[in-house]
Amino acid sequence: MTKKVQLGKSNLYVNPIGLGANAVGGHNLYPNLDEEQGKEVVREAIRNGMNFIDTAFIYGPKRSEELIGQVIKEHGHREDFVVATKAAHEIVKDETKLNNSPAFLKASVDDALNRLQTDYIDLFYIHFPDEDTPKAEAVGALKELKDQGKIRSIGVSNFSIEQLKDANRDGYVDVLQSEYNLFKRQAEKELLPYTAENQISFVPYFPLASGLLGGRYDENTTFDDLRANDPLFQGEAFKANLKKVEELRPLAEAKGTEIAHIVLAWYLTRDSIDAIIPGAKRVEQVKNNLNTLDVKLTQTEIDQIDHIFK
């Protein structure tokens, strides 16, 4: 059995490798998703002890939560799931704006509970900061929901260091989710030191930089999704990035594993990164992601990876 890790100061214990579920019903993010396949991905995660499932209102919108809710219901053992979801997007007449007001967050939690067909959410995140709501006030609303038993822990996502400090004024924040990978290391400046100091778990998203850190692309690979406009995937930058990734291949081969697993294992050596949530569109990717847990990196190897991507 995998040793479970605690998320922040919460009473949630998760497999360090979770499931990023934006390809489960995330029709607005990926073309041609098969919903039954998405549900099977969630089932496979649970069958393999991967209990940390990360979704959000905006994946679909709503559809990812609905499909995960169906799987929770059919599975029957709610305690096998640690479900994280997020809200902040308010859609009014086809326009989307961000809203962190207490009233909106409370309504969002109730709506998510219905879609997930459950009476509690394990981890609820404010998905993006809005411009007007004081962050301590927004988190205060979530603390009320936690006291009521509707949510078990509190997270914030995409917050700046200032917003995070305000949000955590009373020490209520358990988890920060933010972008972090070997190509985008800005979080090392202020966010990671703060989370480490305040017993907040840092969950990185895009840990494999949309697959770029997986070691499966070459100069001729083309993209027709989110990646088509991502600077990491453009021209000379793309070539230079691929070259860095290739420097990890000898290490992966020596350990009999894949580049992606080396990268994910490296994140788990960072202070306050207790869990990661690589996505999976297909069932076989779930088991594959779990191979990360077999990778043991020496301090020399950790430093070597750090240096390649400095």
CORRASUL-V806403 format. One line per field, one symbol per residue. psi: psi as a letter, one per 30 degrees, with the letter a starting at -180 (. if undefined). Layout:
# CORRASUL-V806403
psi: ???
This chain:
# CORRASUL-V806403
psi: kkkllkjbglhkklkfjajjhfgjgiffeklhkjeeeeeeeeeeeefggjfjkjalefjdlfeeeeeeeeeeeeefieffkjkklllfkkjjhgkklkkgkeeeeeeeeeeeeeefhlglkejkkjekkafekkeeeeeeeeeeeeffgelflkllkgkleeeeeeegeggfkekkklkklffjgfffeeeeeeeefghkkjjklhfghhfegfgflaffklkgbefegkefgkbeeeeeeeeeefffeeeeeeghaleeeeeeeeeffkkfjflliklkfleffeeeeffeffkkkleeeeeeeeeeg.
